Amino acid sequence: MITIKINGKEVKTEKGIKILDVAKENGIEIPTLCHDQELSPYGSCWVCAVKVKDRKGFVTACGTEAIEGMEIETDSEEVHKA
């Protein structure tokens, strides 16, 4: 198990899970467009873009693995502008 924060909420999840799936498991909605559970994550539309603390730019929630200690913002002015 690993511990991350999404919008300030501390959550625990299994190692190797994508940010989008961790958010869904915890009732945190991240919008998507091209995400389909029947397909491998592609991240081409960037609708699920999120901000990760101490990383430059944005990452796609559908294609980025959650790692121990990660702090993610899905609902900030910066993310909405992106």
DSSP file (Angstrom, degrees, kcal/mol; ACC not computed):
  #  RESIDUE AA STRUCTURE BP1 BP2  ACC     N-H-->O    O-->H-N    N-H-->O    O-->H-N    TCO  KAPPA ALPHA  PHI   PSI    X-CA   Y-CA   Z-CA
    1    1 A M              0   0    0      0, 0.0     2,-0.3     0, 0.0    13,-0.2   0.000 360.0 360.0 360.0 145.2    0.0    0.0    0.0
    2    2 A I  E     -A   13   0A   0     11,-3.0    11,-2.2    66,-0.0     2,-0.4  -0.877 360.0-135.5-124.2 161.4    1.0    3.6   -0.7
    3    3 A T  E     +A   12   0A   0     -2,-0.3    66,-2.9     9,-0.2     2,-0.3  -0.975  29.3 161.9-120.3 130.1   -0.3    6.9    0.6
    4    4 A I  E     -A   11   0A   0      7,-2.5     7,-3.0    -2,-0.4     2,-0.4  -0.844  31.1-123.9-133.5 172.1   -1.0    9.9   -1.6
    5    5 A K  E     -Ab  10  71A   0     65,-2.7    67,-3.2    -2,-0.3     2,-0.5  -0.986  17.0-172.0-122.0 133.8   -3.0   13.1   -1.3
    6    6 A I  E >  S-Ab   9  72A   0      3,-2.5     3,-2.1    -2,-0.4    67,-0.2  -0.982  81.5 -18.2-122.6 118.0   -5.6   14.2   -3.8
    7    7 A N  T 3  S-     0   0    0     65,-3.2    66,-0.1    -2,-0.5    -1,-0.1   0.865 129.8 -52.9  52.8  39.1   -7.0   17.8   -3.2
    8    8 A G  T 3  S+     0   0    0     64,-0.4     2,-0.6     1,-0.2    -1,-0.3   0.324 112.4 122.3  83.7  -7.9   -5.6   17.6    0.3
    9    9 A K  E <   -A    6   0A   0     -3,-2.1    -3,-2.5     1,-0.0     2,-0.4  -0.784  59.7-135.3 -92.2 123.5   -7.3   14.3    1.2
   10   10 A E  E     +A    5   0A   0     -2,-0.6     2,-0.3    -5,-0.2    -5,-0.2  -0.638  31.2 175.5 -79.0 128.4   -5.0   11.5    2.2
   11   11 A V  E     -A    4   0A   0     -7,-3.0    -7,-2.5    -2,-0.4     2,-0.4  -0.955  22.7-140.8-133.5 152.4   -5.8    8.2    0.6
   12   12 A K  E     +A    3   0A   0     -2,-0.3     2,-0.3    -9,-0.2    -9,-0.2  -0.891  29.6 158.3-111.7 144.0   -4.2    4.8    0.5
   13   13 A T  E     -A    2   0A   0    -11,-2.2   -11,-3.0    -2,-0.4     2,-0.2  -0.950  43.1 -81.6-153.8 170.7   -4.1    2.6   -2.6
   14   14 A E    >   -     0   0    0     -2,-0.3     3,-1.1   -13,-0.2    52,-0.1  -0.500  53.0-100.5 -75.8 148.3   -2.2   -0.3   -4.1
   15   15 A K  T 3  S+     0   0    0      1,-0.2    52,-0.1    -2,-0.2    -1,-0.1  -0.435 106.1  34.7 -65.3 141.9    1.1    0.4   -5.8
   16   16 A G  T 3  S+     0   0    0     50,-0.7     2,-0.3     1,-0.3    -1,-0.2   0.445  83.0 132.7  94.2   1.4    0.9    0.6   -9.6
   17   17 A I    <   -     0   0    0     -3,-1.1    49,-3.0    49,-0.2    -1,-0.3  -0.664  57.7-117.3 -88.8 140.5   -2.6    2.2   -9.8
   18   18 A K  B  >  -D   65   0B   0     -2,-0.3     4,-2.1    47,-0.3     3,-0.4  -0.421  22.9-116.1 -73.3 150.8   -3.2    5.2  -12.1
   19   19 A I  H  > S+     0   0    0     45,-2.7     4,-2.6    42,-0.3     5,-0.2   0.888 114.6  56.4 -53.9 -43.8   -4.2    8.5  -10.5
   20   20 A L  H  > S+     0   0    0     41,-2.6     4,-2.3    44,-0.2    -1,-0.2   0.899 108.5  46.4 -57.8 -43.2   -7.6    8.4  -12.3
   21   21 A D  H  > S+     0   0    0     -3,-0.4     4,-2.4    40,-0.3    -1,-0.2   0.873 111.1  51.4 -70.0 -37.8   -8.4    5.0  -10.8
   22   22 A V  H  X S+     0   0    0     -4,-2.1     4,-1.0     2,-0.2    -2,-0.2   0.927 110.7  49.7 -63.3 -43.8   -7.3    6.1   -7.3
   23   23 A A  H ><>S+     0   0    0     -4,-2.6     5,-2.9     1,-0.2     3,-0.9   0.943 110.9  48.6 -60.2 -48.4   -9.5    9.2   -7.6
   24   24 A K  H ><5S+     0   0    0     -4,-2.3     3,-1.7     1,-0.3    -1,-0.2   0.908 107.1  55.9 -58.5 -43.0  -12.5    7.2   -8.7
   25   25 A E  H 3<5S+     0   0    0     -4,-2.4    -1,-0.3     1,-0.3    -2,-0.2   0.759 112.5  44.1 -59.2 -24.7  -12.0    4.7   -5.9
   26   26 A N  T <<5S-     0   0    0     -4,-1.0    -1,-0.3    -3,-0.9    -2,-0.2   0.143 119.3-104.4-111.4  18.1  -12.2    7.6   -3.4
   27   27 A G  T < 5S+     0   0    0     -3,-1.7     2,-0.6     1,-0.2    -3,-0.2   0.721  75.1 137.7  71.0  21.8  -15.2    9.5   -4.9
   28   28 A I      < -     0   0    0     -5,-2.9     2,-0.4    -6,-0.2    -1,-0.2  -0.901  46.1-141.7-104.1 118.5  -13.1   12.2   -6.5
   29   29 A E        +     0   0    0     -2,-0.6    -9,-0.0    -3,-0.1    -5,-0.0  -0.658  21.1 178.7 -87.1 129.0  -14.2   13.0  -10.0
   30   30 A I        -     0   0    0     -2,-0.4    18,-0.1   -10,-0.1    20,-0.1  -0.995  31.9-121.6-123.2 122.2  -11.7   13.8  -12.8
   31   31 A P        -     0   0    0      0, 0.0     2,-0.3     0, 0.0    -2,-0.0  -0.286  33.7-176.4 -64.7 148.3  -13.2   14.5  -16.2
   32   32 A T        +     0   0    0      1,-0.1     0, 0.0    16,-0.1     0, 0.0  -0.931  23.6 173.1-138.3 162.3  -12.2   12.3  -19.1
   33   33 A L  S    S+     0   0    0     -2,-0.3    -1,-0.1     3,-0.0     0, 0.0   0.504  84.8  30.4-132.5 -53.3  -12.8   12.1  -22.8
   34   34 A C  S    S+     0   0    0      2,-0.0     2,-0.2     0, 0.0    10,-0.1   0.516  87.6 117.9 -92.7  -4.0  -10.7    9.4  -24.4
   35   35 A H        +     0   0    0      6,-0.1     2,-0.4     7,-0.1    -3,-0.1  -0.458  32.8 168.3 -70.4 128.7  -10.4    7.1  -21.4
   36   36 A D    >   -     0   0    0     -2,-0.2     3,-2.3     3,-0.2    -2,-0.0  -0.968  33.1-144.7-140.8 121.8  -11.9    3.7  -22.0
   37   37 A Q  T 3  S+     0   0    0     -2,-0.4    -1,-0.1     1,-0.3    -2,-0.0   0.680 100.3  62.9 -62.9 -16.6  -11.3    0.8  -19.5
   38   38 A E  T 3  S+     0   0    0      2,-0.1    -1,-0.3    -3,-0.0     2,-0.3   0.588 103.8  57.0 -81.3 -10.6  -11.3   -1.6  -22.5
   39   39 A L  S <  S-     0   0    0     -3,-2.3    -3,-0.2     1,-0.0     3,-0.1  -0.782  93.1 -98.2-119.0 161.1   -8.2    0.1  -23.9
   40   40 A S        -     0   0    0     -2,-0.3    -4,-0.1     1,-0.1    -2,-0.1  -0.510  57.0 -88.5 -71.0 146.1   -4.7    0.9  -22.6
   41   41 A P        +     0   0    0      0, 0.0    -1,-0.1     0, 0.0    -6,-0.1  -0.318  50.0 169.7 -57.9 136.2   -4.3    4.5  -21.3
   42   42 A Y        -     0   0    0     -3,-0.1    -7,-0.1    -8,-0.0    21,-0.1   0.683  21.5-156.7-118.9 -36.9   -3.4    6.9  -24.2
   43   43 A G        +     0   0    0      1,-0.1    20,-0.1    16,-0.0    -8,-0.0   0.747  43.6 137.9  68.0  25.3   -3.7   10.3  -22.7
   44   44 A S        +     0   0    0      1,-0.2    -1,-0.1     2,-0.1     0, 0.0   0.784  66.2  47.5 -77.2 -26.7   -4.2   12.0  -26.0
   45   45 A C  S    S-     0   0    0      1,-0.0    -1,-0.2     3,-0.0     4,-0.1   0.756  84.9-149.5 -89.3 -23.6   -7.0   14.4  -25.1
   46   46 A W    >   +     0   0    0      1,-0.1     3,-1.3     2,-0.1    -2,-0.1   0.608  56.4 129.0  64.5  15.1   -5.5   15.8  -21.8
   47   47 A V  T 3  S+     0   0    0      1,-0.3    -1,-0.1   -17,-0.0   -15,-0.1   0.829  71.4  54.1 -65.9 -29.8   -9.0   16.3  -20.4
   48   48 A C  T 3  S+     0   0    0    -18,-0.1    13,-1.7     2,-0.0    -1,-0.3   0.110  79.8 148.3 -91.5  22.9   -7.9   14.4  -17.3
   49   49 A A  E <   +E   60   0C   0     -3,-1.3     2,-0.3    11,-0.2    11,-0.2  -0.321  20.8 177.9 -60.7 136.6   -4.9   16.7  -16.7
   50   50 A V  E     -E   59   0C   0      9,-2.6     9,-2.3   -20,-0.1     2,-0.5  -0.904  27.8-117.1-134.6 163.5   -3.9   17.2  -13.1
   51   51 A K  E     -C   73   0A   0     22,-2.3    22,-3.0    -2,-0.3     2,-0.5  -0.892  21.0-159.0-105.3 131.4   -1.1   19.0  -11.2
   52   52 A V  E >   -C   72   0A   0      5,-0.5     3,-1.9    -2,-0.5    20,-0.2  -0.951  29.5-109.2-111.3 127.0    1.4   17.1   -9.1
   53   53 A K  T 3  S+     0   0    0     18,-2.9    18,-0.3    -2,-0.5     3,-0.1  -0.228 101.4  13.7 -55.4 137.4    3.3   19.0   -6.5
   54   54 A D  T 3  S+     0   0    0      1,-0.2     2,-0.4     0, 0.0    -1,-0.3   0.582 103.6 109.0  69.9  13.7    6.9   19.6   -7.3
   55   55 A R  S <  S-     0   0    0     -3,-1.9     2,-0.3     2,-0.2    -1,-0.2  -0.955  70.9-121.5-115.7 140.7    6.5   18.5  -10.9
   56   56 A K  S    S-     0   0    0     -2,-0.4     2,-0.1    -3,-0.1    -3,-0.0  -0.601  75.1 -11.1 -78.0 136.6    6.7   21.0  -13.8
   57   57 A G  S    S-     0   0    0     -2,-0.3    -5,-0.5    -6,-0.0     2,-0.3  -0.350  97.6 -54.4  77.1-156.2    3.6   21.2  -15.9
   58   58 A F        -     0   0    0     -7,-0.1     2,-0.3    -2,-0.1    -7,-0.2  -0.762  39.0-150.6-121.1 164.4    0.7   18.8  -15.8
   59   59 A V  E     -E   50   0C   0     -9,-2.3    -9,-2.6    -2,-0.3     2,-0.5  -0.922  27.2-107.2-129.7 158.4    0.3   15.0  -16.1
   60   60 A T  E  >  -E   49   0C   0     -2,-0.3     4,-0.9   -11,-0.2     3,-0.4  -0.753  18.7-148.6 -86.0 132.5   -2.6   12.9  -17.4
   61   61 A A  T  4 S+     0   0    0    -13,-1.7   -41,-2.6    -2,-0.5   -40,-0.3   0.804  96.1  56.9 -68.7 -29.5   -4.5   11.1  -14.6
   62   62 A C  T  4 S+     0   0    0      1,-0.2    -1,-0.2   -43,-0.2   -44,-0.1   0.771 117.2  31.8 -73.7 -25.1   -5.3    8.2  -16.9
   63   63 A G  T  4 S+     0   0    0     -3,-0.4     2,-0.5   -23,-0.1    -1,-0.2   0.420  99.2  89.4-114.2   1.0   -1.7    7.5  -17.7
   64   64 A T     <  -     0   0    0     -4,-0.9   -45,-2.7    -3,-0.1     2,-0.2  -0.888  68.4-134.8-109.2 125.2    0.3    8.5  -14.6
   65   65 A E  B     -D   18   0B   0     -2,-0.5     2,-0.3   -47,-0.3   -47,-0.3  -0.529  22.2-118.9 -75.1 136.5    0.9    6.0  -11.9
   66   66 A A        -     0   0    0    -49,-3.0   -50,-0.7    -2,-0.2     2,-0.3  -0.595  35.1-166.9 -72.6 133.3    0.3    7.1   -8.3
   67   67 A I    >   -     0   0    0     -2,-0.3     3,-2.2   -52,-0.1   -65,-0.0  -0.905  33.7 -74.2-125.1 155.4    3.5    6.9   -6.3
   68   68 A E  T 3  S+     0   0    0     -2,-0.3   -64,-0.2     1,-0.3    -1,-0.1  -0.123 115.6   8.7 -48.6 129.7    4.2    7.1   -2.5
   69   69 A G  T 3  S+     0   0    0    -66,-2.9    -1,-0.3     1,-0.2   -65,-0.2   0.393  86.5 154.0  82.2  -2.4    3.9   10.7   -1.2
   70   70 A M    <   -     0   0    0     -3,-2.2   -65,-2.7   -67,-0.2     2,-0.5  -0.321  31.2-154.4 -61.7 138.8    2.5   12.2   -4.3
   71   71 A E  E     -b    5   0A   0    -18,-0.3   -18,-2.9   -67,-0.2     2,-0.4  -0.978  15.9-170.8-119.0 119.1    0.3   15.3   -3.8
   72   72 A I  E     -bC   6  52A   0    -67,-3.2   -65,-3.2    -2,-0.5     2,-0.5  -0.889  14.8-159.9-118.3 137.0   -2.2   15.8   -6.6
   73   73 A E  E     + C   0  51A   0    -22,-3.0   -22,-2.3    -2,-0.4     3,-0.1  -0.973  20.9 159.8-114.2 125.2   -4.5   18.8   -7.4
   74   74 A T  S    S+     0   0    0     -2,-0.5    -1,-0.1   -24,-0.2   -22,-0.0   0.542  72.7  45.9-113.9 -14.1   -7.5   18.1   -9.6
   75   75 A D  S    S+     0   0    0      4,-0.1     2,-0.3   -45,-0.0    -1,-0.1  -0.401  79.7 116.7-134.1  55.6   -9.7   21.1   -8.7
   76   76 A S  S  > S-     0   0    0     -3,-0.1     4,-2.5     1,-0.1     5,-0.2  -0.791  73.5-110.9-118.6 164.9   -7.6   24.3   -8.7
   77   77 A E  H  > S+     0   0    0     -2,-0.3     4,-2.3     1,-0.2     5,-0.2   0.894 119.1  54.8 -59.8 -40.2   -7.8   27.4  -10.8
   78   78 A E  H  > S+     0   0    0      1,-0.2     4,-1.5     2,-0.2    -1,-0.2   0.903 110.1  45.2 -60.7 -43.3   -4.5   26.4  -12.4
   79   79 A V  H  4 S+     0   0    0      2,-0.2    -2,-0.2     1,-0.2    -1,-0.2   0.913 112.0  51.7 -68.0 -42.4   -5.9   23.0  -13.5
   80   80 A H  H  < S+     0   0    0     -4,-2.5    -2,-0.2     1,-0.2    -1,-0.2   0.879 108.8  51.0 -63.8 -37.2   -9.1   24.5  -14.7
   81   81 A K  H  <        0   0    0     -4,-2.3    -1,-0.2     1,-0.3    -2,-0.2   0.869 360.0 360.0 -65.9 -36.2   -7.2   27.0  -16.9
   82   82 A A     <        0   0    0     -4,-1.5    -1,-0.3    -5,-0.2    -2,-0.2   0.507 360.0 360.0 -66.2 360.0   -5.1   24.2  -18.4
